[in-house]
Amino acid sequence: LMQHIVMLKFDKKQDESTLGPIVSSIYDQLRDEYKVIDSYKYHTNCLDLDPNMDLVIFVNIPKGQELSKYIKHPRHVDFLNKMKEIGLASKAAIDIEI
């Protein structure tokens, strides 16, 4: 199983009340309706430290599926665009086998 882990940082600190509904609505669709991910979980930063990222998302990709099917999916692209609208400043990702 592949896990895609992404961390996002925003120009201004974003918290659960802003990020949660966006993440949940889009990632629930990616999992339940489009079936391009097996599961996901996310966490927002709990400390107000400037160097910290604001959001981390752990995405489990179905066995045998290429990461690009998820990355290029229109709802994932929508997610990135929504993040840019609220001030995405940087992101970092890593893909691991679990």
ChimeraX commands (.cxc) that place a marker at each C-alpha (Angstrom):
marker #1 position 0.00,0.00,0.00 radius 0.5
marker #1 position 1.28,3.45,-0.87 radius 0.5
marker #1 position 0.77,6.41,1.43 radius 0.5
marker #1 position 1.00,9.94,0.08 radius 0.5
marker #1 position 1.81,12.43,2.83 radius 0.5
marker #1 position 1.51,16.14,2.13 radius 0.5
marker #1 position 2.11,19.13,4.39 radius 0.5
marker #1 position 0.75,22.59,3.58 radius 0.5
marker #1 position 1.69,26.02,4.91 radius 0.5
marker #1 position -0.38,29.15,4.43 radius 0.5
marker #1 position 0.44,32.86,4.35 radius 0.5
marker #1 position -1.74,33.32,7.41 radius 0.5
marker #1 position -2.38,30.54,9.93 radius 0.5
marker #1 position -5.40,28.45,8.98 radius 0.5
marker #1 position -7.11,26.24,11.53 radius 0.5
marker #1 position -9.51,23.31,11.75 radius 0.5
marker #1 position -12.61,25.49,11.33 radius 0.5
marker #1 position -11.45,26.61,7.88 radius 0.5
marker #1 position -9.50,23.59,6.67 radius 0.5
marker #1 position -11.62,20.74,8.08 radius 0.5
marker #1 position -14.75,21.24,5.97 radius 0.5
marker #1 position -12.73,21.61,2.75 radius 0.5
marker #1 position -10.56,18.55,3.39 radius 0.5
marker #1 position -13.47,16.38,4.53 radius 0.5
marker #1 position -15.84,17.22,1.69 radius 0.5
marker #1 position -13.31,16.68,-1.08 radius 0.5
marker #1 position -11.48,13.69,0.38 radius 0.5
marker #1 position -14.73,11.94,1.31 radius 0.5
marker #1 position -15.71,12.22,-2.37 radius 0.5
marker #1 position -12.31,10.98,-3.55 radius 0.5
marker #1 position -12.73,7.96,-1.28 radius 0.5
marker #1 position -16.44,7.15,-1.48 radius 0.5
marker #1 position -17.61,8.41,-4.86 radius 0.5
marker #1 position -14.54,8.34,-7.11 radius 0.5
marker #1 position -12.64,5.58,-5.29 radius 0.5
marker #1 position -9.21,6.97,-6.16 radius 0.5
marker #1 position -8.09,6.71,-2.52 radius 0.5
marker #1 position -8.64,3.99,0.09 radius 0.5
marker #1 position -8.60,6.27,3.12 radius 0.5
marker #1 position -7.25,9.50,4.49 radius 0.5
marker #1 position -6.71,11.37,7.70 radius 0.5
marker #1 position -5.57,14.88,8.39 radius 0.5
marker #1 position -4.36,17.00,11.27 radius 0.5
marker #1 position -3.92,20.72,11.74 radius 0.5
marker #1 position -0.98,22.23,13.58 radius 0.5
marker #1 position -1.58,22.56,17.32 radius 0.5
marker #1 position 1.18,25.08,18.06 radius 0.5
marker #1 position 1.43,28.66,16.86 radius 0.5
marker #1 position 5.04,28.41,15.69 radius 0.5
marker #1 position 5.87,30.20,12.46 radius 0.5
marker #1 position 8.19,27.51,11.01 radius 0.5
marker #1 position 5.51,24.82,11.41 radius 0.5
marker #1 position 3.31,23.66,8.59 radius 0.5
marker #1 position -0.44,24.21,9.08 radius 0.5
marker #1 position -1.94,21.00,7.69 radius 0.5
marker #1 position -0.81,17.43,7.11 radius 0.5
marker #1 position -2.83,14.89,5.11 radius 0.5
marker #1 position -2.13,11.15,5.00 radius 0.5
marker #1 position -3.67,9.57,1.90 radius 0.5
marker #1 position -3.69,5.80,1.32 radius 0.5
marker #1 position -3.65,4.91,-2.36 radius 0.5
marker #1 position -5.32,1.62,-3.43 radius 0.5
marker #1 position -2.95,-1.26,-4.07 radius 0.5
marker #1 position -1.94,-1.45,-7.72 radius 0.5
marker #1 position -3.16,2.07,-8.53 radius 0.5
marker #1 position -0.79,4.71,-9.79 radius 0.5
marker #1 position -0.44,7.87,-7.72 radius 0.5
marker #1 position -1.14,9.95,-10.83 radius 0.5
marker #1 position -4.79,8.78,-10.90 radius 0.5
marker #1 position -5.28,10.58,-7.58 radius 0.5
marker #1 position -2.97,13.55,-8.28 radius 0.5
marker #1 position -4.57,14.35,-11.65 radius 0.5
marker #1 position -8.16,13.76,-10.51 radius 0.5
marker #1 position -10.30,16.91,-11.01 radius 0.5
marker #1 position -11.43,16.94,-7.35 radius 0.5
marker #1 position -7.80,16.83,-6.19 radius 0.5
marker #1 position -7.06,19.72,-8.53 radius 0.5
marker #1 position -10.08,21.53,-7.01 radius 0.5
marker #1 position -8.62,20.93,-3.56 radius 0.5
marker #1 position -5.29,22.50,-4.54 radius 0.5
marker #1 position -7.07,25.48,-6.07 radius 0.5
marker #1 position -9.10,26.00,-2.88 radius 0.5
marker #1 position -5.91,25.86,-0.85 radius 0.5
marker #1 position -4.36,28.51,-3.11 radius 0.5
marker #1 position -7.45,30.70,-2.68 radius 0.5
marker #1 position -6.96,30.74,1.09 radius 0.5
marker #1 position -3.26,31.55,0.87 radius 0.5
marker #1 position -1.23,28.39,0.25 radius 0.5
marker #1 position 2.40,29.47,0.58 radius 0.5
marker #1 position 4.25,26.15,0.33 radius 0.5
marker #1 position 3.80,22.41,0.35 radius 0.5
marker #1 position 5.93,19.35,0.77 radius 0.5
marker #1 position 5.09,15.72,-0.02 radius 0.5
marker #1 position 6.55,12.29,0.41 radius 0.5
marker #1 position 5.31,8.92,-0.81 radius 0.5
marker #1 position 6.02,5.80,1.21 radius 0.5
marker #1 position 5.21,2.10,1.11 radius 0.5
marker #1 position 3.37,0.90,4.20 radius 0.5
marker link #1:1,2 radius 0.2
marker link #1:2,3 radius 0.2
marker link #1:3,4 radius 0.2
marker link #1:4,5 radius 0.2
marker link #1:5,6 radius 0.2
marker link #1:6,7 radius 0.2
marker link #1:7,8 radius 0.2
marker link #1:8,9 radius 0.2
marker link #1:9,10 radius 0.2
marker link #1:10,11 radius 0.2
marker link #1:11,12 radius 0.2
marker link #1:12,13 radius 0.2
marker link #1:13,14 radius 0.2
marker link #1:14,15 radius 0.2
marker link #1:15,16 radius 0.2
marker link #1:16,17 radius 0.2
marker link #1:17,18 radius 0.2
marker link #1:18,19 radius 0.2
marker link #1:19,20 radius 0.2
marker link #1:20,21 radius 0.2
marker link #1:21,22 radius 0.2
marker link #1:22,23 radius 0.2
marker link #1:23,24 radius 0.2
marker link #1:24,25 radius 0.2
marker link #1:25,26 radius 0.2
marker link #1:26,27 radius 0.2
marker link #1:27,28 radius 0.2
marker link #1:28,29 radius 0.2
marker link #1:29,30 radius 0.2
marker link #1:30,31 radius 0.2
marker link #1:31,32 radius 0.2
marker link #1:32,33 radius 0.2
marker link #1:33,34 radius 0.2
marker link #1:34,35 radius 0.2
marker link #1:35,36 radius 0.2
marker link #1:36,37 radius 0.2
marker link #1:37,38 radius 0.2
marker link #1:38,39 radius 0.2
marker link #1:39,40 radius 0.2
marker link #1:40,41 radius 0.2
marker link #1:41,42 radius 0.2
marker link #1:42,43 radius 0.2
marker link #1:43,44 radius 0.2
marker link #1:44,45 radius 0.2
marker link #1:45,46 radius 0.2
marker link #1:46,47 radius 0.2
marker link #1:47,48 radius 0.2
marker link #1:48,49 radius 0.2
marker link #1:49,50 radius 0.2
marker link #1:50,51 radius 0.2
marker link #1:51,52 radius 0.2
marker link #1:52,53 radius 0.2
marker link #1:53,54 radius 0.2
marker link #1:54,55 radius 0.2
marker link #1:55,56 radius 0.2
marker link #1:56,57 radius 0.2
marker link #1:57,58 radius 0.2
marker link #1:58,59 radius 0.2
marker link #1:59,60 radius 0.2
marker link #1:60,61 radius 0.2
marker link #1:61,62 radius 0.2
marker link #1:62,63 radius 0.2
marker link #1:63,64 radius 0.2
marker link #1:64,65 radius 0.2
marker link #1:65,66 radius 0.2
marker link #1:66,67 radius 0.2
marker link #1:67,68 radius 0.2
marker link #1:68,69 radius 0.2
marker link #1:69,70 radius 0.2
marker link #1:70,71 radius 0.2
marker link #1:71,72 radius 0.2
marker link #1:72,73 radius 0.2
marker link #1:73,74 radius 0.2
marker link #1:74,75 radius 0.2
marker link #1:75,76 radius 0.2
marker link #1:76,77 radius 0.2
marker link #1:77,78 radius 0.2
marker link #1:78,79 radius 0.2
marker link #1:79,80 radius 0.2
marker link #1:80,81 radius 0.2
marker link #1:81,82 radius 0.2
marker link #1:82,83 radius 0.2
marker link #1:83,84 radius 0.2
marker link #1:84,85 radius 0.2
marker link #1:85,86 radius 0.2
marker link #1:86,87 radius 0.2
marker link #1:87,88 radius 0.2
marker link #1:88,89 radius 0.2
marker link #1:89,90 radius 0.2
marker link #1:90,91 radius 0.2
marker link #1:91,92 radius 0.2
marker link #1:92,93 radius 0.2
marker link #1:93,94 radius 0.2
marker link #1:94,95 radius 0.2
marker link #1:95,96 radius 0.2
marker link #1:96,97 radius 0.2
marker link #1:97,98 radius 0.2
view
